[in-house]
Every structure is written in structure tokens, then in C-alpha cells.
Amino acid sequence: MVPNLLIHPVARPIDATVRVPGSKSITNRALLLAALCEGTSRLEGALFSDDTRYMSEALIQLGVPVTFDKNKEWFQIEGQGGRFKGDAELFLGNAGTAVRFLTAALCLGEGTFNLDGVPRMRQRPIGDLLGALRSLGANILSANDCLPLEIEASGLHGGDVTIRGDASSQFLSALLLVAPKTREGLNIAIDGPLYSKPYVEMTLSMLSQWGATSSNENLESFHIPGAQNFQAQEKYFIEPDASGASYFFAAAAVTGGKVRVKNLGKDALQGDVDFVDVLAQMGCVVKKGKHFVEVRGPENGVLRGGSFDMNAISDTVMTVAAIAPFASEPVEITNVAHIRGKETDRIKALTTELNRLGVKVEERPDGLLIQPAKKLKRAAIKTYDDHRMAMSFAITGLKSPGIEIRDPGCVAKTFPDFFERLEKIASKAR
């Protein structure tokens, strides 16, 4: 176990232009789409982290040639048209996107595939996805609708399927990604309100970029013709991770500084770029250009509170919660019940760790109410093997002394050198 990491507060506002690694969500979607193509695709600006490593190594095991340069941040994939090599045993760690997307994609192939992951992944239910795939004729064995899985694949015919809107949006994205390669296509109906819509819109945009056609009615139903061929991409650029950028924007907010992230713009595929709109409501000055996003801390130095429905940008809930104690009024976060099923129960974890710092928090079924705190206690923050807990509370530590991060290595899931990049900009403000 890596020792606790003490976060040293800054004495002055942070002023920096930050380079953020590629989007995990886009990288893992692009890796799968490239594997479903015929021909060679090159992904530029890709993320290299535990989650993308599990996905790329799984593709190699499945007979898809993948080469890469970690330093230059590119993957090259020799697509096999979705003809995955059967009789494979895949270990996917705690990589939720890899598990969900590959569970669907492997049903397109021929043969037996076994999927497993870490103990927490075995607790994260995927029954809605398995039920949808079984209704389309997939033969999937699972003891409790979680990992481990055994898939006896013989291709997917296609047809009509219904999936709950309040389940993980990754289930719907998994179906959308494989739908063009089914024999007859898919008609997908959504039961109830659709959560995390921006991730579904990202998937639809990427299907189009890779040459597949689809249509939808207000994201309530989807029609994707079958027997389509994806188009290999000679050079596909992956934008910086908007969730990863949120921590640096929050650093500007709490220190009264300025942070700019390049190559992430107002037209980003990622909905989490709208996290900065929450910061604007809290008093920050936000600029969104075509190729940059910039946040300046409040001009009067005081963050405002407010009530924020964060359903569409739920991966940034923890970023807001970690800076909420510094606001002048309470911060209410609503409509995010689904984050209890992430790497940890994030609502409970946030409540516990904010309490540890002496912050008054009301835990609610679908969110939190966080009270301002004049002074935070010194504490070692438990991270629950959740990368976002570690990165979020590191930002709290820029403002309040004595905050340590337990198991800081958990950031390897999506942002391996996060603490090095944070220290680089923070050291100039001490």
C-alpha cells in the first residue's frame, strides 16, 4: 500500500494552463469501435490508465492486434470486423466501461468467453444489460447478474428491446455500440427518464463519426439498422478528459485563481465540460472557446452555494462536494441516486469523509446537502479504491491544511499522474 499523501495548501491563487490526458469514456469507446472495423485505426491523444489498459489487453486476447506508444499517447488497432477469438478468459479489473461494452460486443462473436473483475466489480449489478442481451438471443450465464460471466456467443440477430432509463447509461451505450453489427439491427425503447444523457449523446456522435447510421426520438427510443460496416479512422483525435479537468477548474475556484485547459472546447463530446457551468453559478468566471475552457475564481473571493441537479454530469458530483465547505451558503446536490452504484457508494463515502473533516452533511437518497464550514479538521481521507474520492479531496487540501489522501495510487484507474500534475501547478502558488 502506498503511504498517505499529504496535500500542502497554497498561499496564492493558482494560475496555470493545464494539460489533461485523454477522455477515458472516448478512449474505451474508440478502442471497441476500432476493433469492430475492418482495417487500421489510429487513436491520437488517448488515455493510458488502468481502465484503458484492461480494454486494450482484452482486445489483444480476443485476437485484435493493438500497438501503442504510451509516451506519445496513441493506439493503433487492426480491426477484425468484430470477429473475436473465442475461448478467451478476460480479467477486466474495476473497469466498468470495459465490462459493459465487451459483454455486449462478445455476443456478436462465436465461441465461449469468460469475464471477471475485482471484488467490487463483482458487486456492481449488470442485470439490465444481461436481460436485454438475453432477450435478443444471447446465452449468458451469471450466478447473480454480476461478474463473473460466461458468454456462449453465436452472433446477435437483433430485434426490439427495452431498457430502464435509470439504470447505468453504459448499458444503453453498450447496446448502441454493437447494434450496427447485429444482423437485423435494434429498436431500443427506454423505460422511464433517461439518466446521464450526455454519455448516450457521446455514443451516438461516435457511431456517426465511425460511419454508422442511427435515429432516435428525443432519446426515448432508438433505431439502428443492422449489418452495417464501421469505417476505420486513419487518425482519430481524443479530447482531454472533462471529468479529469474538473479538479483543476475547482482548484481555480477555491484559490481565487485561473486555470485554462487546452483542446477541450464548448463543442466537446463530453457532457462533463458543463461542470464549469456549476462553478459559474457558484460565482466563478467561465470562458468556453472552440479549443479551450477557462475558469477564474470568484472576483470577490467568495464561492456561493446553491442547489444543483447533477444527473447529467454525475462524475463531477465529488468535485463539487469537495469544495462545497468553502461556499458561503449550503450546497445541495440532487438527482444522482445512481452514483451509489459506482466504484463505491459515492453519496455515503462523501458524507463520511466530509463528516471526518468536521463538515455537516445531510445524506439523502439521491444526493447531499452540505453546510459551509469556517474551518476544517485535519484528517486522512479514506478513498474506498475510488479515483474520484482521491482527486476531489486533494483539491480540498489546497485550501485547508492537514489533509492526507489514503491510497493515492487509486488514481491510476483514470489519471495515473494526477498528483504530479497537481503539484506542478500548486508548487508555484506556495
N, C-alpha and C positions, 0 to 999 in steps of 0.2 A: 504494500500500500504506500502510495506517495505521501510524504508528510503534509500536514496542513500548510496552506499558503496564506501568509499574512498579506492583506491588501493595505498599502500605505496611502493615506489620504493625500490629496493635492492641496497646495496652498494658493494656487491661482487658477483662473479659468483655463480649461483645456482648449487649445486652438490647433486644429490638425486637419489634414487631408488624409483619409484612411483608405487603405486598400483592403477589401474584404474578399475572401475566397468565394468560389462559385457556389451557386444555389444547389443545396442537396436535392430539393424536390425536382429541379430541372435536370440535374445530372443523372439521377436514377431513372427518370422517365426517358431521357435521351439514350441512356445505355440500353434500355429494353427496346425502344423503337429501332435503334440501330441494329440490334440482334434480329429483329423481325424483318429487316430489309434484305434484299438481295444486293450485295455489293458493299463497298468500303465507305464508312463514315468516319469523320474525324471531329471530335468534340474539343473545342478550344475554351480555355478558362474554366475547366471542370474542377469540381471539388474532389480533393483526395482526403478521405476521412474513413473512419470505421464503416459507416453506412454504405459509402460508395465502393469501398473495398469488398464488402460482403457481396454486393451486387455484381461487380466485375468478376470476382473469383468464381461466383456461381455460374456466370455465363461461360467462363473458360471450362469449368467442369462439364457444362452441357454441350461442349463441342463448338463453341463460338470463339474464334481466335480474337483475343484482345491484347493489344500492346499499349504502352503508355510511357509518358515521361512525367514523373511526379513534379520535378522542378519547373518544367515548362508548362505544366498543367494541361496536358492533352491526353485523351484516349483515342485510339484507333481501333475500330471494330469491323471485322469482316462478317457482315450479316449473312445468315444462313436461311433467311426466309422463315424463321420460326421452327425449323426442323431440329428440335433439341434432341440430344443424345440421351436415350433412356437409361434406366437402371442407375440413376445418379442419387447420391445421398448428399444433401446440401445442408450446411450449418450456416445460419444467417444471423447469428448473434442477437442483437437487440434492434435490428434494422427493420422497422415496421414497413417502410415502403417496399423494401426488397421482398419481404414475406408476402405482402398483399399482392404486389404486381406479379411476382413469379408464380404464386398459387394459381392465378388466372391464366398466365401465359403457358404454363406447363400443360394445362388441359388441352392446348392446341396440338401438342406433340403426340408421340407414340412411345409407350413404354411405362415403366414404373419409376416414380420419383418420390423420394422421402425428404421432407423438410423438417428442420428443428432449429431451436434457438436457445438463448439463455433462459434461466428460470422465470424472469419477469415476462419474457415473450410468451412463455407457456401459460401465463395468466391473462394475456390480452385476448379477449374473445374475437373470433373472426367468423362466427356462425352466420351472420347475414351474408357475407361473401360466399361461404361454402354452400349455403342454402340456394343462393342464386345460381351458382355454377352447377349444383346438382339438378336444379330444375331444368337446366339446359343439357342434361345428359352426362355430366361429369361424374366419375366414380372416385369419390374422395373419402378416405377412412380417417376418422378422428375420434378419440375417446370422449372429448368434452367440448368440441368446436373450438379448440385451441391447438397450438402446436403440441406434439409432433403430428405431422400429416403424412399419409401415403396416398399418392395420386396414381391411379391406373388410367393412363391417358390414351385416348383413341381419336383425338380431334373433337372440335365443338361444332355441332350443326348450326346452332343459332336459334332464334325464336324470340318469344316475348318473356320478359322477366320484370319483376317488381322488387324494389329495394327501399328500405326505410331511409328517409332523408336525414334523420337524426343519428344514424349510425356514422361511423368514420367515413369521411369523403373519399378516403383511399379505396374503399370498397367499390364505389362508383367509378373512380378513376381507373381501377384495375379492369373493370368490365369494359370501359370505353377504350382502353389501350388495346385490348385483344379483339374487340368487336369486328374491326375490318378484316381480320384473318379468320373469322368463322365462315362456315360455308354459305350460310343464308343471311348473315347479318343479325343485328339485335335491335329489338324495340324495348327500351327501358322506361318503365314508369316509376316515378318517385312517390312514395307513400309518406305524406306529411311534409312539413317545412324542411328544406334542404340546408344543412349546416355547412359552413366553410366553403361557400360558393366560389370564392376566388381560386381555390385549388382545382375545382372542376373546370372553371373557365380556362385555367392554365393548361389542363389536359386537352381540352377541345382546341385551343390555339395550337398546341404542339402537334396534334393529329393533323391539322390543316398544313402546318409547316412541313410535315413529313409526307404530305401527298394524299392523305385520306380525306374522304368527304363524310360529313355528318350533318344532321339538322336537329334542332331542339325547339320546344315550345316553352319559352321562359324558364328554362332549366327545370321544368316539371316533367317532361318526357323527352326521350331522345330516340332518334332513328339513325342507325349506322348500317349502310349496306355492307354485305359480306363479300368475300373473295376479292378484296382489294389488295393492291401491292403498295407498300410504303416505298418512298423514294430516298435512297441513300443520300446523305449530306456530305459533300466534299469538305465543307468547313462550317460547323455549327457552333456559334458563339453562345456560351452560357453566362448569363448575367450574374453579378455578385449576389450573395445570399442576403435577402432583405431582412430575414429574422436575425441573422448574424450582425447586420448593420445596426439593428435596433439598439444594441448595447452601447455602441459608440455615440449614437444620437442621444441616448439617455445620459451619457457622460457629459455631453454639452449642456443638457437641460439642468442637471444638478450642480454643475460647477459654474454655470453662467457663461460658458464658453461657446465655441463654434466648431462644428465638425462637418466636413464635406466628404461624401462617398462618391467616387467617380464610377462611371459605367453603369450606374443604377439611376434610371430616369423615370419621368412621370408616366411613360408608356410601358413600364416593366410588366412582365408576365406575372410576377408575384404580387398577390394582394397585400402581403405584409409591408409593402412600401407605404401603405396608408397608415402604418403605425405613427408616422410623423404628424398625421392629422390630429391624433390624440394629444401629442405634445403641443401642437398649436392651440388646442383648446385649453391646455394647461398653462398657456402664456408664452410659449416659445415662438420664435420667428422662423418660418419654414419656407424654403425655396425648392421647387421641383423643376429642374430643367430637363432638356432632352437626354443629357448624358451625365447628370449629377443630381444628387439630393443633398441639401444643406440644412442644418438646424443650428440656430443660435438660442442660447438660454434666454429666459425672460429678461426684458430690458430693465425691469425694476428688481431683478434678482429673486423674485418670489414665484414659485410654482403654484398654480391654482389647483384646486380639487375639481370634482365633477363626477358625473355618472356616465359610464362608457359601456355600451353594448359592444363587446369584443368578439362576437361569434365569428365574424368574417376574418379576424386577424388573431385567432386564439393562441398562436405560437408566441405572441408578444405579450400575453397576459402577465407573465412573470416579470418582464421588463418594467411594465407599468407598476406592478405591485412593489417591486424593489425600490422604486423612487417615490412611491406614494407617501411614506412617512415624512418626507421633506416638503410636502404641499401645505398650503395654509389652511385648507379645508379638507374634509373627508374625501376619499376616492372610492367610488363604488364601481365594481366590475360585474357585469351581468351577462347572462345568456351563454355561459361557457361550461355547462354541466359536463360536456363530453371530454373536457381535459382531465377528468378524474381517471380516464382510461388510458392515459399516455404512459410515458416511461415510469411515472409514479402517479399517485393521485395528487395532481398538482394543486388543487384547491386546499386539500388538507396539509400538504407539505408547506405551502406558502403560509398558511395560518400558523402552523407550528413554529416555523423559523422566524417569522415576524414577531410572534409572541416571545421567542427567545431573545430578541433584541429589545423587548420592552414595549413593543407596539401593540395597541389594542386593535383587534381584528374580530369582526363578526363573520364566521364561516357560514355560507348559505349553500343550499343545494346546487345552485347554478352560478356561484360567484363569491365575492367577498366585499365587505365594507371595511376600509382601512382608515384609521384615525391618524391625524397628524401627531408627530412625536417631537417634543422640543430637544430631547437628547436620547440617543440610542445607547443601549448597553453594549459592552464588549462581549463578543460571543464567537464561537466556532460554529459555522453554519453547516448543517448536515445536507448533503446534496442528493441522497437517495439514488445514486447512479444515474442522475438526470442532468445532462449537459446544460440545460437551460437554468436550473437552480444555481449551478456554479457561476455561469456567466452573469446572470442577473444580480446576484448578491455581491459580485465583485464591483459592480457599479455603486451599490450602496456604500461599499468600503472606500470609495474615492472621496466620500463626503464625511464619513463618520469613522473615527479611529477604533482600532482593536478588533476589526472583523477579519476572521480567518475562514478560508474555504476548505472544508474537508474533501478529500479525494478529488483534487482539482483535475486529475487525469481523465475524469469522465467526459471532459470537453472533446476528447478525441473522436467522439461519435460524429460530430459535425464541424468542429473548428479546432483542429489539433494545436495550433499555435496561438490560440486566443490570448492567453495571458502574456505571451511575449509581445504581441501587437499592442495590447492594452498598456503594458509597462512602458513601451517605447514612447507612446504619446503622453502618458501620465508623468513620466520622469522629467519631462520638460516643463511641468507645471508645479514642481515642488520647490 
